Amino acid sequence: MSSDDRSPALWDKNDSYLSRIRTQSAIFTRAQKRIANYFSDHPEEIISSTITTLAEKIGTTPPSITRFCQAIHYKGFSDLKFCIERNLSTPFTKSPDVEPSDDVSEIKKKLLQTDVKAITDSLRLLDDQCVKRAAQAICQANMVHIYADGGPGATANFAYQLFLQIGIPCNFFTDIRLALLAVTQLKPRDIAVGITFSGNAGTVIDAIHAAKMRKAYTIGITANRNSILAKSVAIPLCYSLSIEDDLRYLHVARMCETAIIGLLQSAVINQMPQRLRDNIAFSKNAIQKSRVR
């Protein structure tokens, strides 16, 4: 049996998409060769674009891209995109270890390398169209609820403050009982944001499911794009794929979450009508007056 004839189940999940393209290139149609050439030359553009955007750039259709992905033995475009992201992010898994003998200067250098790489990966891998849609939904919402549990609760608190400062009515909940009570106040087109590193925190997922029952628009922020949360929400915003399970690196997840919240806030401000931007100036003035001189 030649490598061309292998069924999808027999392909190694660690095969790079480039090696699959090379292996299958002899049987590509003319249209598939055009897609293959573009995909080979623009990996970072693939992970930051939607299938519709890519189809327009290549001069093809979304179904043609899906069939191409299946021809190289991926389930579809999302599966291919995930594998490219994982490969591009692999260097982050090899963060320099902090040794007991390291002095503060050396620890600082190692953590700086880890922190910068994680945030860079997170923002680079985000789908621009997903961020844009999330910002549009937040602009149109009458209320934004933010749900988190444990460490991400600090991020939820920060998100609450950032959105409140730009005039977005919102609240955050780290207690599942209060969250489920508050969910009953949500209306269609309101927003529910779930934040959990693993994407499988039961309390956050329960709150998101309850919000969906109220027909709220759901957004998830997680490091695990294959998690229950990522698959449950309308828009998953996933950050760096590999943050080490070590006490020294717990802060990295919070930094990635905060970077995404900051990006969302900026995108929301850019899409606000002028009447809402006036509220920002008022809020800024109020904050400045509250500061001790």
Buried (B, 14 or more C-beta within 10 A) or exposed (E): EEEEEEEEEEBEEEBEBBEBBEBBBEEBEEBBEBBBBBBEEBBEEBBBBBBEBBBEEBEBBBEBBBBBBBBBBBEEBEBBBBBBBBBBBEEBEEBEEBEEEBEEEEBEEBBEEBBEBBBBBBBBBBBEBBBBBBBBBBBEBEBBBBBBBEBBBBBBBBBBEBBBBBBBEBBBBBEBEEBBEBBEEBEEEBBBBBBBBBBBBEBBBBBBBBBBEBEBBBBBBBBBBEBBBBEBBBBBBBBBBBBBEEEBBEBBBBBBBBBBBBBBBBBBBEBBEEEBEEBBEEBEEEEEEEEEE
